[in-house]
């Protein structure tokens, strides 16, 4: 499927509600559990998503619109949200994510015309990218992290499910 601003926005608009429905009012055992060293808990994933929501997607879109390929995107510290939101309750973090996402989608609607989707910028690792690729990545980034949260939570019951494990490959997926 080619990127569609309309279809992509459908997913982006729903992510805050999905996160809230999935994580609100869960015990700390669920939201702080990870899969081991070098993996993220659901809380950390939401912190990461909120941080990049504040500093990545719209900023990079605006950079392309203003400077095209004349300026390279600033690198994103993928773990900066861990520090930025340390001590925040999950409820406050989810509310912040929803607030920034709502503002970003309004900005996106006012900022982008269909003819802008082919405009190019420069990613520090990948080289030239289009706005269309950037926005498609925003959508898949959401879906990737929703999947990451689900997988992390499912793996908490890897042993508890007993023989049904054979039918639940999520608990053994890397």
PyMOL commands that set and color helices and strands:
alter all, ss='L'
color gray80, all
select helices_A, chain A and resi 5-23+28-31+42-55+57-70+80-84+90-111+114-118+131-155+162-167+169-172
alter helices_A, ss='H'
color red, helices_A
select strands_A, chain A and resi 120-123+127-130
alter strands_A, ss='S'
color yellow, strands_A
deselect
rebuild
show_as cartoon
